């Protein structure tokens, strides 16, 4: 869901910003929430609007990442990463991304 400027997020609630033209990677380190003997068996990324595109994604050990492109200046978006582990657990983290002219 696209959030209009300042309607939902304020600067202190934005995890990162990018320009609309940039293609940048964002990620999570899951090591603090999965057991030492547990591993990530799958990871998927979704974006809150068709204004953004998940260009590619990767999983390495307990870290997941995705390259993101697009967005409109002055808008906030949510990136959602959902993982499944080899022990049958599913976990979700949400990242707020602001798009602004650089």
Secondary structure, DSSP 4 states (H G I P E B T S, - for coil): --B-TTTS--GGG-SEEE-TT-EEEEEEE-TTTS-TT--EEEEEEEESSTTEEEEEEEEETTEEEEEEEE--TT-EEEEEEEEEETTS-EEEEEEEEEE---
